[in-house]
């Protein structure tokens, strides 16, 4: 296992926030294109603090992910090009507009792009090498207010929801479904955020004793995002689901669950509170080894259903 925490800084907090989204989106898309998936192969999280400090931390769960992220400190965010209208930048700003409670003021767009390019040329710093960040002497006050939240509430659309459902299954199948649904939800959610400029705001499971439903919820910012075409979201979602429920990926998923150890590396193992809250049971390492079989995976795939809901529209996948 390889852990990493890397940091950067920009005095304009919301510009730093946009860069955080750009970088995380770039890295997760890069890993997805190499058949590496969140939860199964790696963890990656970004956070921007009120001072403009950007923190990216994560963990590689296998050698393949470690090789791909070996040079993460020198990786650059995909900002797009002038020809494309710097589309990734527009998408990142749309995402933070959906995340933030208040509408954002954006000053000179050309200056924003210039500052993002400058930030992109700076290597990330490993947290172990940092003495003090930021250096207050280096702050450029001219760029602090390039993007900032106003006192107007964000004009948020109805949320977009991805639902994964299973009915009338025994407890052990439901427990395995909880983890598989979350894996699928995170993978599909990553693609929805990347392609449709949404913000992954929450995930939860509803259990009414006969039916269990995993729901991933995405915030959509109407002010900076055109109306979402649910058919296009459905097309992408179906494609992603088909890519991650292949026999090869499911074998890897079973191997992952069968090898977890809460004593050796609890961060790599399923969260014990997840099944405790949703099913009222705890499952340890031996339990996952017992239930993460290919036969049980087949039972889940035969019983599971998928759907999307947005506004007044719903689509079965």
Secondary structure, DSSP 8 states (H G I E B T S, - for coil): -EEEEEEEE-SSHHHHHHHHHHHHHHHHHHHHHTT--BTTTEEEEEEE-TTSEEEEEEEE-SHHHHHHTTTGGG-------TTTTSHHHHHHHHHHHHHSSEEEEE--HHHHHHHHHHHHHS--EEGGG-S-SS-GGG--GGGTTSEEEEEEE--B---EEEEEEEES--HHHHHHHHHHHHHHHHHHHHHHHHHH--EEEEEEEEE-SSEEEEEEEEE-BTTTS----HHHHHHHHHHHHHHHSSHHHHHHHHHHHHH--TTT-TTTS--HHHHHHHHS----HHHHHHH--HHHHHHHHHH-EEEEEETTEEEE-
